[in-house]
Structure formats: C-alpha cells, structure tokens
Amino acid sequence: MGLTYSNKEKLKSKKLIDQLFSEGRSVSAYPLRMVFLKTIHDDTNLITKAGVSVSKKHFKKAVDRNRIKRLLREVYRLNKSAYFNNITTQYALMILYIGKDKPTYVEVEHSMNKLFDRFVEMESKKNS
C-alpha cells in the first residue's frame, strides 16, 4: 500500500455509505470519529475504501470545510500504510471531523494516529 489516495480508494457508493452508517461500528479520538465496516470490494487489491466528512453545522463556510477535508485526506494518505499494511480484511471507513475549531495539520495528524491505534486495537481484540 503506497502513499497514494486514488479514486479507487475513495468511498463513493451511496449504498455502501448508508450501510456503513446503519451497521458500522465507530471509534473516536477527539476531534475525529471513524465509522468502519467489514466489507468486500470489487477490487481485491484494495484493503480500505475511505471517505472524509466535516459538519456544515459547525463550519458554515465551504472554504473552511474543504480545508479541513484536505487536511484529513492528506493525513490519511500519509499514515494509512503504517496501519493497514498488515490487515487482510477489507474495510469501508468514514472519517468525520466532529470538533468545532479549525485544526492545524499537527493536531489532525496526532488525532488520526490515535484513532488508527484504537481501531487496530479494537479489531485485534475482536479477532482474538
């Protein structure tokens, strides 16, 4: 798994997103929350399909929401290989920004690493 975030890796399917929010489990590391679901993708090489979201309620301006989404995607792109290279199960992930303040890159990176650590811990407990 390289340091890319291609179109194939993006979570776009409305059906899968609806299923993710209805059946998925979640893990949090403020100001981030990740909802995940074990799934089977068409492409067998993909381990995860991920999407990001920022609440319109807390950030009225699209400029602010888009900046936060760019930060989330960039941090995900750079850190995913460290956490998902050893996993063989396929997942659908949605990373939500639930904070009320505009974050910095360092804050997002720290929270994302904590979030991934909790996710890996939660899945390893379940599988053992």
MODELLER restraints for C-alpha pairs under 7 A, 6 or more apart:
rsr = mdl.restraints
at = mdl.atoms
rsr.add(forms.Gaussian(group=physical.xy_distance, feature=features.Distance(at['CA:1:A'], at['CA:81:A']), mean=5.61, stdev=0.5))
rsr.add(forms.Gaussian(group=physical.xy_distance, feature=features.Distance(at['CA:1:A'], at['CA:85:A']), mean=6.30, stdev=0.5))
rsr.add(forms.Gaussian(group=physical.xy_distance, feature=features.Distance(at['CA:2:A'], at['CA:81:A']), mean=6.55, stdev=0.5))
rsr.add(forms.Gaussian(group=physical.xy_distance, feature=features.Distance(at['CA:3:A'], at['CA:77:A']), mean=5.73, stdev=0.5))
rsr.add(forms.Gaussian(group=physical.xy_distance, feature=features.Distance(at['CA:3:A'], at['CA:78:A']), mean=5.69, stdev=0.5))
rsr.add(forms.Gaussian(group=physical.xy_distance, feature=features.Distance(at['CA:4:A'], at['CA:77:A']), mean=5.91, stdev=0.5))
rsr.add(forms.Gaussian(group=physical.xy_distance, feature=features.Distance(at['CA:5:A'], at['CA:77:A']), mean=5.73, stdev=0.5))
rsr.add(forms.Gaussian(group=physical.xy_distance, feature=features.Distance(at['CA:9:A'], at['CA:48:A']), mean=6.61, stdev=0.5))
rsr.add(forms.Gaussian(group=physical.xy_distance, feature=features.Distance(at['CA:9:A'], at['CA:49:A']), mean=4.67, stdev=0.5))
rsr.add(forms.Gaussian(group=physical.xy_distance, feature=features.Distance(at['CA:9:A'], at['CA:50:A']), mean=6.36, stdev=0.5))
rsr.add(forms.Gaussian(group=physical.xy_distance, feature=features.Distance(at['CA:10:A'], at['CA:49:A']), mean=5.28, stdev=0.5))
rsr.add(forms.Gaussian(group=physical.xy_distance, feature=features.Distance(at['CA:10:A'], at['CA:50:A']), mean=5.18, stdev=0.5))
rsr.add(forms.Gaussian(group=physical.xy_distance, feature=features.Distance(at['CA:10:A'], at['CA:51:A']), mean=5.83, stdev=0.5))
rsr.add(forms.Gaussian(group=physical.xy_distance, feature=features.Distance(at['CA:11:A'], at['CA:49:A']), mean=5.04, stdev=0.5))
rsr.add(forms.Gaussian(group=physical.xy_distance, feature=features.Distance(at['CA:11:A'], at['CA:50:A']), mean=4.91, stdev=0.5))
rsr.add(forms.Gaussian(group=physical.xy_distance, feature=features.Distance(at['CA:11:A'], at['CA:51:A']), mean=4.98, stdev=0.5))
rsr.add(forms.Gaussian(group=physical.xy_distance, feature=features.Distance(at['CA:20:A'], at['CA:36:A']), mean=6.53, stdev=0.5))
rsr.add(forms.Gaussian(group=physical.xy_distance, feature=features.Distance(at['CA:20:A'], at['CA:37:A']), mean=5.82, stdev=0.5))
rsr.add(forms.Gaussian(group=physical.xy_distance, feature=features.Distance(at['CA:24:A'], at['CA:35:A']), mean=6.01, stdev=0.5))
rsr.add(forms.Gaussian(group=physical.xy_distance, feature=features.Distance(at['CA:24:A'], at['CA:36:A']), mean=5.26, stdev=0.5))
rsr.add(forms.Gaussian(group=physical.xy_distance, feature=features.Distance(at['CA:24:A'], at['CA:37:A']), mean=4.68, stdev=0.5))
rsr.add(forms.Gaussian(group=physical.xy_distance, feature=features.Distance(at['CA:25:A'], at['CA:35:A']), mean=5.55, stdev=0.5))
rsr.add(forms.Gaussian(group=physical.xy_distance, feature=features.Distance(at['CA:25:A'], at['CA:36:A']), mean=5.54, stdev=0.5))
rsr.add(forms.Gaussian(group=physical.xy_distance, feature=features.Distance(at['CA:25:A'], at['CA:37:A']), mean=6.51, stdev=0.5))
rsr.add(forms.Gaussian(group=physical.xy_distance, feature=features.Distance(at['CA:26:A'], at['CA:33:A']), mean=6.92, stdev=0.5))
rsr.add(forms.Gaussian(group=physical.xy_distance, feature=features.Distance(at['CA:26:A'], at['CA:34:A']), mean=5.43, stdev=0.5))
rsr.add(forms.Gaussian(group=physical.xy_distance, feature=features.Distance(at['CA:26:A'], at['CA:35:A']), mean=4.20, stdev=0.5))
rsr.add(forms.Gaussian(group=physical.xy_distance, feature=features.Distance(at['CA:26:A'], at['CA:36:A']), mean=6.07, stdev=0.5))
rsr.add(forms.Gaussian(group=physical.xy_distance, feature=features.Distance(at['CA:27:A'], at['CA:33:A']), mean=5.86, stdev=0.5))
rsr.add(forms.Gaussian(group=physical.xy_distance, feature=features.Distance(at['CA:27:A'], at['CA:34:A']), mean=5.41, stdev=0.5))
rsr.add(forms.Gaussian(group=physical.xy_distance, feature=features.Distance(at['CA:27:A'], at['CA:35:A']), mean=6.62, stdev=0.5))
rsr.add(forms.Gaussian(group=physical.xy_distance, feature=features.Distance(at['CA:27:A'], at['CA:115:A']), mean=6.87, stdev=0.5))
rsr.add(forms.Gaussian(group=physical.xy_distance, feature=features.Distance(at['CA:27:A'], at['CA:118:A']), mean=6.88, stdev=0.5))
rsr.add(forms.Gaussian(group=physical.xy_distance, feature=features.Distance(at['CA:27:A'], at['CA:119:A']), mean=6.44, stdev=0.5))
rsr.add(forms.Gaussian(group=physical.xy_distance, feature=features.Distance(at['CA:28:A'], at['CA:34:A']), mean=6.23, stdev=0.5))
rsr.add(forms.Gaussian(group=physical.xy_distance, feature=features.Distance(at['CA:28:A'], at['CA:115:A']), mean=6.12, stdev=0.5))
rsr.add(forms.Gaussian(group=physical.xy_distance, feature=features.Distance(at['CA:29:A'], at['CA:111:A']), mean=5.80, stdev=0.5))
rsr.add(forms.Gaussian(group=physical.xy_distance, feature=features.Distance(at['CA:29:A'], at['CA:114:A']), mean=6.21, stdev=0.5))
rsr.add(forms.Gaussian(group=physical.xy_distance, feature=features.Distance(at['CA:29:A'], at['CA:115:A']), mean=5.21, stdev=0.5))
rsr.add(forms.Gaussian(group=physical.xy_distance, feature=features.Distance(at['CA:30:A'], at['CA:111:A']), mean=6.68, stdev=0.5))
rsr.add(forms.Gaussian(group=physical.xy_distance, feature=features.Distance(at['CA:31:A'], at['CA:97:A']), mean=5.93, stdev=0.5))
rsr.add(forms.Gaussian(group=physical.xy_distance, feature=features.Distance(at['CA:31:A'], at['CA:98:A']), mean=5.28, stdev=0.5))
rsr.add(forms.Gaussian(group=physical.xy_distance, feature=features.Distance(at['CA:31:A'], at['CA:99:A']), mean=4.63, stdev=0.5))
rsr.add(forms.Gaussian(group=physical.xy_distance, feature=features.Distance(at['CA:31:A'], at['CA:111:A']), mean=6.99, stdev=0.5))
rsr.add(forms.Gaussian(group=physical.xy_distance, feature=features.Distance(at['CA:32:A'], at['CA:95:A']), mean=6.86, stdev=0.5))
rsr.add(forms.Gaussian(group=physical.xy_distance, feature=features.Distance(at['CA:32:A'], at['CA:96:A']), mean=5.70, stdev=0.5))
rsr.add(forms.Gaussian(group=physical.xy_distance, feature=features.Distance(at['CA:32:A'], at['CA:97:A']), mean=4.80, stdev=0.5))
rsr.add(forms.Gaussian(group=physical.xy_distance, feature=features.Distance(at['CA:32:A'], at['CA:98:A']), mean=5.76, stdev=0.5))
rsr.add(forms.Gaussian(group=physical.xy_distance, feature=features.Distance(at['CA:32:A'], at['CA:111:A']), mean=6.63, stdev=0.5))
rsr.add(forms.Gaussian(group=physical.xy_distance, feature=features.Distance(at['CA:33:A'], at['CA:95:A']), mean=5.86, stdev=0.5))
rsr.add(forms.Gaussian(group=physical.xy_distance, feature=features.Distance(at['CA:33:A'], at['CA:96:A']), mean=5.14, stdev=0.5))
rsr.add(forms.Gaussian(group=physical.xy_distance, feature=features.Distance(at['CA:33:A'], at['CA:97:A']), mean=6.53, stdev=0.5))
rsr.add(forms.Gaussian(group=physical.xy_distance, feature=features.Distance(at['CA:33:A'], at['CA:98:A']), mean=6.89, stdev=0.5))
rsr.add(forms.Gaussian(group=physical.xy_distance, feature=features.Distance(at['CA:34:A'], at['CA:93:A']), mean=6.67, stdev=0.5))
rsr.add(forms.Gaussian(group=physical.xy_distance, feature=features.Distance(at['CA:34:A'], at['CA:94:A']), mean=5.58, stdev=0.5))
rsr.add(forms.Gaussian(group=physical.xy_distance, feature=features.Distance(at['CA:34:A'], at['CA:95:A']), mean=4.48, stdev=0.5))
rsr.add(forms.Gaussian(group=physical.xy_distance, feature=features.Distance(at['CA:34:A'], at['CA:96:A']), mean=6.09, stdev=0.5))
rsr.add(forms.Gaussian(group=physical.xy_distance, feature=features.Distance(at['CA:35:A'], at['CA:93:A']), mean=5.78, stdev=0.5))
rsr.add(forms.Gaussian(group=physical.xy_distance, feature=features.Distance(at['CA:35:A'], at['CA:94:A']), mean=5.27, stdev=0.5))
rsr.add(forms.Gaussian(group=physical.xy_distance, feature=features.Distance(at['CA:35:A'], at['CA:95:A']), mean=6.62, stdev=0.5))
rsr.add(forms.Gaussian(group=physical.xy_distance, feature=features.Distance(at['CA:36:A'], at['CA:91:A']), mean=6.58, stdev=0.5))
rsr.add(forms.Gaussian(group=physical.xy_distance, feature=features.Distance(at['CA:36:A'], at['CA:92:A']), mean=5.59, stdev=0.5))
rsr.add(forms.Gaussian(group=physical.xy_distance, feature=features.Distance(at['CA:36:A'], at['CA:93:A']), mean=4.52, stdev=0.5))
rsr.add(forms.Gaussian(group=physical.xy_distance, feature=features.Distance(at['CA:36:A'], at['CA:94:A']), mean=6.50, stdev=0.5))
rsr.add(forms.Gaussian(group=physical.xy_distance, feature=features.Distance(at['CA:37:A'], at['CA:91:A']), mean=5.53, stdev=0.5))
rsr.add(forms.Gaussian(group=physical.xy_distance, feature=features.Distance(at['CA:37:A'], at['CA:92:A']), mean=5.34, stdev=0.5))
rsr.add(forms.Gaussian(group=physical.xy_distance, feature=features.Distance(at['CA:37:A'], at['CA:93:A']), mean=6.75, stdev=0.5))
rsr.add(forms.Gaussian(group=physical.xy_distance, feature=features.Distance(at['CA:38:A'], at['CA:90:A']), mean=5.88, stdev=0.5))
rsr.add(forms.Gaussian(group=physical.xy_distance, feature=features.Distance(at['CA:38:A'], at['CA:91:A']), mean=4.52, stdev=0.5))
rsr.add(forms.Gaussian(group=physical.xy_distance, feature=features.Distance(at['CA:38:A'], at['CA:92:A']), mean=6.47, stdev=0.5))
rsr.add(forms.Gaussian(group=physical.xy_distance, feature=features.Distance(at['CA:39:A'], at['CA:90:A']), mean=5.60, stdev=0.5))
rsr.add(forms.Gaussian(group=physical.xy_distance, feature=features.Distance(at['CA:39:A'], at['CA:91:A']), mean=5.30, stdev=0.5))
rsr.add(forms.Gaussian(group=physical.xy_distance, feature=features.Distance(at['CA:39:A'], at['CA:92:A']), mean=6.41, stdev=0.5))
rsr.add(forms.Gaussian(group=physical.xy_distance, feature=features.Distance(at['CA:40:A'], at['CA:90:A']), mean=5.92, stdev=0.5))
rsr.add(forms.Gaussian(group=physical.xy_distance, feature=features.Distance(at['CA:47:A'], at['CA:88:A']), mean=6.83, stdev=0.5))
rsr.add(forms.Gaussian(group=physical.xy_distance, feature=features.Distance(at['CA:47:A'], at['CA:89:A']), mean=6.63, stdev=0.5))
rsr.add(forms.Gaussian(group=physical.xy_distance, feature=features.Distance(at['CA:47:A'], at['CA:90:A']), mean=4.55, stdev=0.5))
rsr.add(forms.Gaussian(group=physical.xy_distance, feature=features.Distance(at['CA:47:A'], at['CA:91:A']), mean=6.32, stdev=0.5))
rsr.add(forms.Gaussian(group=physical.xy_distance, feature=features.Distance(at['CA:48:A'], at['CA:90:A']), mean=5.65, stdev=0.5))
rsr.add(forms.Gaussian(group=physical.xy_distance, feature=features.Distance(at['CA:48:A'], at['CA:91:A']), mean=4.80, stdev=0.5))
rsr.add(forms.Gaussian(group=physical.xy_distance, feature=features.Distance(at['CA:48:A'], at['CA:92:A']), mean=5.65, stdev=0.5))
rsr.add(forms.Gaussian(group=physical.xy_distance, feature=features.Distance(at['CA:48:A'], at['CA:93:A']), mean=6.97, stdev=0.5))
rsr.add(forms.Gaussian(group=physical.xy_distance, feature=features.Distance(at['CA:49:A'], at['CA:91:A']), mean=6.49, stdev=0.5))
rsr.add(forms.Gaussian(group=physical.xy_distance, feature=features.Distance(at['CA:49:A'], at['CA:92:A']), mean=4.86, stdev=0.5))
rsr.add(forms.Gaussian(group=physical.xy_distance, feature=features.Distance(at['CA:49:A'], at['CA:93:A']), mean=6.07, stdev=0.5))
rsr.add(forms.Gaussian(group=physical.xy_distance, feature=features.Distance(at['CA:50:A'], at['CA:92:A']), mean=5.94, stdev=0.5))
rsr.add(forms.Gaussian(group=physical.xy_distance, feature=features.Distance(at['CA:50:A'], at['CA:93:A']), mean=4.56, stdev=0.5))
rsr.add(forms.Gaussian(group=physical.xy_distance, feature=features.Distance(at['CA:50:A'], at['CA:94:A']), mean=5.57, stdev=0.5))
rsr.add(forms.Gaussian(group=physical.xy_distance, feature=features.Distance(at['CA:51:A'], at['CA:93:A']), mean=6.34, stdev=0.5))
rsr.add(forms.Gaussian(group=physical.xy_distance, feature=features.Distance(at['CA:51:A'], at['CA:94:A']), mean=4.74, stdev=0.5))
rsr.add(forms.Gaussian(group=physical.xy_distance, feature=features.Distance(at['CA:51:A'], at['CA:95:A']), mean=6.18, stdev=0.5))
rsr.add(forms.Gaussian(group=physical.xy_distance, feature=features.Distance(at['CA:52:A'], at['CA:69:A']), mean=6.26, stdev=0.5))
rsr.add(forms.Gaussian(group=physical.xy_distance, feature=features.Distance(at['CA:52:A'], at['CA:72:A']), mean=6.86, stdev=0.5))
rsr.add(forms.Gaussian(group=physical.xy_distance, feature=features.Distance(at['CA:52:A'], at['CA:94:A']), mean=5.60, stdev=0.5))
rsr.add(forms.Gaussian(group=physical.xy_distance, feature=features.Distance(at['CA:52:A'], at['CA:95:A']), mean=4.73, stdev=0.5))
rsr.add(forms.Gaussian(group=physical.xy_distance, feature=features.Distance(at['CA:52:A'], at['CA:96:A']), mean=5.81, stdev=0.5))
rsr.add(forms.Gaussian(group=physical.xy_distance, feature=features.Distance(at['CA:53:A'], at['CA:69:A']), mean=6.58, stdev=0.5))
rsr.add(forms.Gaussian(group=physical.xy_distance, feature=features.Distance(at['CA:53:A'], at['CA:95:A']), mean=6.35, stdev=0.5))
rsr.add(forms.Gaussian(group=physical.xy_distance, feature=features.Distance(at['CA:53:A'], at['CA:96:A']), mean=4.88, stdev=0.5))
rsr.add(forms.Gaussian(group=physical.xy_distance, feature=features.Distance(at['CA:53:A'], at['CA:97:A']), mean=6.39, stdev=0.5))
rsr.add(forms.Gaussian(group=physical.xy_distance, feature=features.Distance(at['CA:54:A'], at['CA:65:A']), mean=5.87, stdev=0.5))
rsr.add(forms.Gaussian(group=physical.xy_distance, feature=features.Distance(at['CA:54:A'], at['CA:69:A']), mean=6.75, stdev=0.5))
rsr.add(forms.Gaussian(group=physical.xy_distance, feature=features.Distance(at['CA:54:A'], at['CA:96:A']), mean=5.96, stdev=0.5))
rsr.add(forms.Gaussian(group=physical.xy_distance, feature=features.Distance(at['CA:54:A'], at['CA:97:A']), mean=5.14, stdev=0.5))
rsr.add(forms.Gaussian(group=physical.xy_distance, feature=features.Distance(at['CA:58:A'], at['CA:100:A']), mean=5.73, stdev=0.5))
rsr.add(forms.Gaussian(group=physical.xy_distance, feature=features.Distance(at['CA:59:A'], at['CA:65:A']), mean=6.07, stdev=0.5))
rsr.add(forms.Gaussian(group=physical.xy_distance, feature=features.Distance(at['CA:71:A'], at['CA:105:A']), mean=6.34, stdev=0.5))
rsr.add(forms.Gaussian(group=physical.xy_distance, feature=features.Distance(at['CA:72:A'], at['CA:108:A']), mean=6.89, stdev=0.5))
rsr.add(forms.Gaussian(group=physical.xy_distance, feature=features.Distance(at['CA:75:A'], at['CA:109:A']), mean=5.75, stdev=0.5))
rsr.add(forms.Gaussian(group=physical.xy_distance, feature=features.Distance(at['CA:83:A'], at['CA:116:A']), mean=6.79, stdev=0.5))
